[in-house]
Amino acid sequence: MIYLLPVGGPPIDPPLAQLVQIVHAFFMLEVKTLPAVNVGGVTAKTRINENTNKRQLLAPEVLGWLRQRLPDDAFGLVAVTTEDLYPAPSWNFVFGMASLKERVGVQSLARHDPEFFGAPRPPGWHTLARRRATWTLVHEISHMFGLTHCTYWRCVVAGSNHQDEADRSPLHACPVCLRKLHSSIRFDPAAREDALAAAFGRLGIDDEAAWSAARATWIRRGVRTVR
């Protein structure tokens, strides 16, 4: 079981239900949500970022707080928040953070929305926000399965130092990281790609939906239809 815990209220876009669907499809495990927790209930330091003048939570301390709330039947617990995060006093921000061994993680949706920076939302921003939320969430949960940053291919588990770099990343795992996940979870690869195609389609991420649909066909028939 993977649990998602909204901190500061459930996200508006993408809705929490859509995040549940994409996590289920990516990891082929049951996913549940927990009741939202107010930011004030999280035991973690805060600061005001000098560049944005917005509040941030210290991500490692959020992970420590989550460890005390890990349900007995959980593989892992991920906090989903619209609060900005920082990993250390010397760092500006971080999209998310997860423990490789302790089954907890946190992702921030704050910087996925142009309004965070006082910029107008361009046409299609909903799809972009959903793509970014998907990338951060499955990236951090992959760390919870013990995967470190990928250095082999363009991959959703590869590291990213800024938003443009993350936006260029695919939302699927490379062959190396997919094999690592499969060794832990033992999912049906074709069924997983079918589930991903459906979940990406509901999010409006059509290129990834088409890639997963073609991948499922290749797995079943040995016919590669996309490069």
N, C-alpha and C positions, 0 to 999 in steps of 0.2 A: 504494500500500500504506500502510495505517495500522497502526502497531505500538503495542501496549499493554505496558507494562513494570511489573509489580508491584514495589513497593518495600516491604520489610518483610514479604513473604509475600503470596500471593494472597488477595483478600478472600473472606470466607465468605458474606456475603449483601449484595448479589447476587453469585453466583459469577462468576468471570472469564468463563466461557463465555457467560453471558447478556449481559454487557457487550459482548463481541465481537459478538453477534448484533444488539444494538441499534445499535451504531456502524455495522455493515455496512448495516443497513436505512436508517439516517438519511442516510448519505453515499453509499451504493451503490458502495463501494470494498471491495476485499479487506482483511480485518483479520487480523492475526496477533499472537500473544503471544510475549514473550521470557521467558527464565528469570528468576525472581524474584531481586532483589538485596537484601542486608541493608541496613538503614538506615545502619549504620556504613560502608558502602561508598560512600555518597553524599557528595560534597564540597560541603557546605553548612553554614552556621552553624546552631546550635540554641539554644534558650532554653527556660526553664520559664515558661509563661504564668501570670501572677500571679492570674488569675481561676479557672483550672481546675486549676492545679498540674500540668499535663501538658506533656510535651515538644512543641515545635514546630520545624519546619524552615523556614528562610528560603527562600521560594518562588523569588525571582529567582535565587538561587544554585543551586537545583535545576535551573532552566531552563538555566543555564550548563553544569552538569554533563551534562545531557541532550544539549546540542548536540555534545558530544564523542563521543556514543554513537549518533548518528543513522545508521541503516543506509543503505547506498548506494541501495537500491531503495525507500526510504521517501518517501511524501509527508510524513508526520509521525510523531512519537513522543510518546506520552503516558505519563507515570508515574501509576500508580494506587496510592494508599497509604492506610493507616488511620492514618497519622501526621497530626497537626494541622499547619496551615501558617500562616505570617504573611508579609505582603508587605513590611513595613518595620518598624523598631523602634517607630514611633509607632502602629502598627495593632495591634488585638487579634487578628484572625485573617482568613483568606480561605478560601473554599471551594475555589478553584482559581485557576490563572493560566496564561496562554498567550501566546506571542509572535505578533504579527500578521505577522511576516516570516520568522521563523527556524524555523518548523515544529516547535516543541516546546511541550509543555504539561504541567501536573501537576494532578491532582485529588485532594482528600482526602475519604475516606469517614467520617472520624472523627466529625464532628458530625451525621451522619445517624442515628446510633444513640443513643437516649435514655440508654443506659448510660454514654455518654461523660460525661454530666453527673450521673451517679449516680442517675438517675431510672428507675423501672420501665418495662419495655417494654409498651406498651398493646396490646390486641388489634388485629391488622392491621398491626403495626409493620413486618413484612417487606415488605408492599406499599409502605408509606410510604418505607422505606429504599431500595427499588428505584426508586421514582419520583424520589427526591432524587438518587440516584446517576446516573440517566439524565439528569436536568436538568443537573447539573454537567458530566458528561462531554461531552454534545453541545454544550453552551454553550461550553466551552473549545476543543473541536476546531473549532467554527465560527469562533472567533477566529483559529485557525491558517490558515483560508482567507481571512483578511483582513477579516472582518466585525467591525465595532465594535459597541458596545452599541446595540441597536435602540431608537429613539425614536418609532416610528410606531404600533405596535399592541401588544397583549398577545402576547408572543413569547418563545420559549425563549432568544433571543439578547439579550433586554432585561436590563439590569443589575439587581442585587439587593444590598441592604445588610444583610439579615438573613434568617433562615430562613423566617419567616412570609411575607415578600415572595416568596421563591423558591418556596414551596409554592403560592402563588396563580398562578404562571406556568404556562402550558400547556407541553407537551412537543413542540409542533410549531412550525415557523418560520412567521412571518407572510408575506403575499404578497411584501413587499419583500425580506426576507432569503432567502426561497425562490428568488426570481428571481436573487439574487446567487449563491447556491450553484449554481443551474442553469447560470449562465454559466461557472462554473469546471469543473463536473463533467459536465454534459450527460447527466444521467440521464433515464430514462423516468418522468415524474411519477406516472402511474397505477401502474406496477410498484413504484415506491418506496413509495407509500401501502399497497399490498398487503403489502409486506415489513414495513412499520412495524406494520400491524394484527396481523400474525402475531407479531412480536417483542413488542409490547406485551401481546398475549394471553398469551404464555408467561410474562411477568413478572407477570401478574395485574392489570395497569393497564387495566381494562376500558373506562373512559371514553375514554381515548386510542385504544384499539384500535377502538372503535366509530366514533370520529371519523375515523380514517384509512380504515376500510373504506368509510364513506359518501363520503369525499372521492374515493376511487378510482372509485366508481360515478358520481359527478358528473363527473369528468374524462372518463370513457369515454362516458357517455350524455347528458351535459348535464342531468342530473336531480339537483337538490340535495335531499338527504333530511334534513339536519340544519342547524341554525343555528349 
